């Protein structure tokens, strides 16, 4: 199976986690796009969605699916999104698409976070994928210096502005031994908005697309 077929398979499987009559949190990226396409097939069964990016909102609306403001809805039953890396503890690195802040907000507001990914995303230790950090533009250099002190090599994502008007530093070579501790440490650097570690609020379920079928990790 190709990587796209594996992504499609997990997107299809994720529909089983969507309770009828509820508001669904929707992530960002190519795997989440497959999920949006699957969601379109059952759109009459859900109340609406909350999107984690302008791109996903546009795709959802393109399918005639209602996109709601998080402030006007209560808690979300289920949030479905991809990841750049996941461990078997369901600690994630996210933000390859630059939507990490809204993704973390929607994940926090959701009862269940279902992560969908092809098998290439499963790792023993996080950090081979450069860790994205959303930063307030005026703090870019200051934050970069703090990241260097932590042993990382921050690289500005050139020509990219987030949906929130900020920049992204992709941090290479971080030794992520303790994702919960590092997530907290990075959150304390003034000028960062969000870091791409999803460890304090990990996924609840990982649907992993493999050549043998979809593996469910909980
Ligand atoms: C976007 C994300 C995505 O979930 C992550 O980049 C995975 O993307 P894809 O499904 O295209 O591999 O965090 O900010």
Boltz pocket constraint, residues with backbone or C-beta under 6 A from the ligand:
constraints:
  - pocket:
      binder: B
      contacts: [[A, 27], [A, 28], [A, 29], [A, 30], [A, 31], [A, 32], [A, 81], [A, 82], [A, 83], [A, 84], [A, 93], [A, 94], [A, 95], [A, 96], [A, 97], [A, 98], [A, 99], [A, 100], [A, 103], [A, 116]]
      max_distance: 6.0
